[in-house]
């Protein structure tokens, strides 16, 4: 009984959004719609990261870890036992810094993962349960092909936009 209510509610939301999007629900305008949805999701995720973590402390730890890794790699390559020993002494502190960075990065995940799954599940249905082509590629991509459904186009858009949005919002990324 309760599940039927939620399922009917879900179908109502899907129908409403499908009707509201109109021609933006089908190829070729769906490409832009999903791209905008991707930007919105990236903004939400980056906003949660900015609000829930100490961005500057994370950036400092990332720099510290990267410098240590560089030192350690250089010492190993040069086979300098003294430098290797010096780097090994800092290894436990670096592992603690990495663990703290991981904890900081998990904070926003707890607040965004369930809403993102709900959001994805709704739009997955709005755009035809991956049965409808959303975009076409002029070249055939390995493992993907040349016809993109909702999931594929969302993933490509997400990879391309997440790092850009994080950079604009001043959130440290691996490439920093």
Secondary structure, DSSP 8 states (H G I E B T S, - for coil): -HHHHHHHHHHHHHHHHHHHHGGGGSTTHHHHHHHHHHHHHHHHHHHHHHHHS-HHHHHHHHHHHHHHHHHHHHHHHHT-HHHHHHHHHHHHHHHHHHHHHHHHHHHHHHHHHHHHHHHHHHHHHHTTTTTS--EEEEEEETTTEEEE-HHHHHHHHHHHHHHHHHHHTT---TT-
